[in-house]
C-alpha cells in the first residue's frame, strides 16, 4: 500500500493502513483528490481546500444522517440534541443552547481545577522510572473535566466514561454497528439528571434543565428529559475520547522530536503552538462523513446524490499546498489553520476546552518529566475506526 508501484487503496477499517495512514493520504491528495472506494461504497476528499469547502457547504453535504459511514448507511433517525449530526434550523437552535455553557469565560474558570487534577495524577509518578500517557493522564483527566462540567460525582466518573467510550469502539477491521434503540440515548445519565432536577448546582445539567429557548418551530419551551439525556451523552462522548487521544499523541510525537520537546521545556510559552501542531499533525478524528443530498461536480467526475462523502481531515491537515512540508512536525509553524476541530457551523464547541486541557497537561508533564522514551513494545493503538490514537502508551523516564 505504501509503495507508489502498488494500486492506490484507502480503507478506514484496514488496521494496517490505519497504523500509518499518511502515505495513503499523500497518494490520495496527488493521484486521486476525489477517491471512490468500491468495497465500502464511499467517496473521499483529501486536499485541504476541498475538505474545507465541503465542511462549509452544509446544504450539499448534510450532517443530519450522521457523520460516520456506518451510521449514514444505517439510516437511523437522529434523536433531537445530537447536534454534531444535525442541520439548520434544528442545529442552530441546539448549538445556541450549548454555546451558553461552552463560553471562553466558563472554560477558563476551569483552569485551576484542571491543573490541580493534573498535579494530583502526576506527582505520584515522579521517580518511578515510567508511566502510561493514556491510563495515567490521557484517559482520566478529560473524564474528570467533563464530569465537573456535567455534575457527575467523582466516584462515578470512571464507570460513566467506560460506558460512554464503549459506544464508540469497533472491533479491529470492522465497521461500527448501530441500532436505533441504542444510539445516543444516554440512559447512563438519567439518574444524575433527576438528582440535579431536585438539587440544582452550577453545572451543565442544571443549566440544561432550566434553559428556556425558542425551538425551530418558533415555540418557547424547555428541553425534554430525552433531549437533555442526548445532549449530555454527546458532550460526554465528544469531550472524553478526543482529548484522551490528543494527550496520547503528545507523548508519542514529542518523544520522536526531542529537540522540540526541549524547546518546550525551556520556553513553556511555546506550548499553545505545540498543541495546535499536535492537532494538525495527528488529529484525533482523522475523518468525518457527510451524506450528499444533490449531485455535485468535482474535476473529472460527478458525485451523485445519496452518496457518502468522507472528508479526510488527517490528509487535509498535511496538504503541502496549505502547510509547507506538511508531513514535518514543527511547533514553530506559523500560521496553523488546521481542520482538527472541523470548520463552519459544526466547528467543535469544545475546542477552547480541549486547547486548555492540552496546554495544562503539557505544562504539568514537562515540569516533572522533561525527558521520556516510548516503550513501543507495550504501546497499542485503539481499534476503533472513528477516532485514532493510543489505547496504551507506556514511557520510560530517567
Buried (B, 14 or more C-beta within 10 A) or exposed (E): BEEEEEEEBBBBBBEEBBEEBBBBBBBBBEEBBBBEBEEBEBBBBBBBEBBBBBBBEBEBBBBBBBBBBBBBBBEBEBBBBBBBBBBBEBBEBBBEBBEEBBEEEBBEEBEEEBBEBBEEBBEEBEEEEBBBBBBBBBBBBBBBBBBBBBBBEEEEBBEBBEBBBEBBBBEEEEBBEBEEEEBBBBEBBBEBBEEBBEEEEEBBBBBBBEBEBEBBEEEEEEBEEBBBBBBBBBBBBBBBBBBBBBBBBBBBBBBEBEEBBBBBBEEBEBBBBBBBBBBBBBBBBBBBBBBBBEEBEBEEEEBEEEBBBBBBBBBBBBBBEBBEEBEEBBBEBEEBEBBBBBBEBBEBBBBBBBBBBBBBBBBBBBBBBBBBEBBEEEBEBBBBBBBBBBBBBBBBBE
